[in-house]
Amino acid sequence: MAEGRGFVTDTRIISLLNPHAEILLHQANELKTHDEYEKAIELYNQILAIEPKNARALHSKGNTLDMMGCYKEAISCYNSAIECDPHNAESWYNKGMSLQKIGEMDESFSCIQQGLYIYLGVE
């Protein structure tokens, strides 16, 4: 779903116009897949210094922080990603999963439900 529903935004178009940010995003995602989380975070921060409203970088940074067990920081990143792209089902869902990990069950359920509604196209 990463390149599908939820990531076709003005931010994506801007990123394509800034190949440096797009290259950094690819490199950061590669580092994340190899469990090099701190290095990935550094690259996400570089992207966000260039493009503070890059929803994909915010979302991916949130994923990385969640993998590191930094759930509150991950939630903050998901909040920022959702602010930039409120129709991103995956950001809503992942925020809900991070909330669940810190025991915020009611808000978790609401976020997961919102993510599923967006994904399924339900109003």
Beta strands, then each sheet from edge to edge (+ up, - down):
end
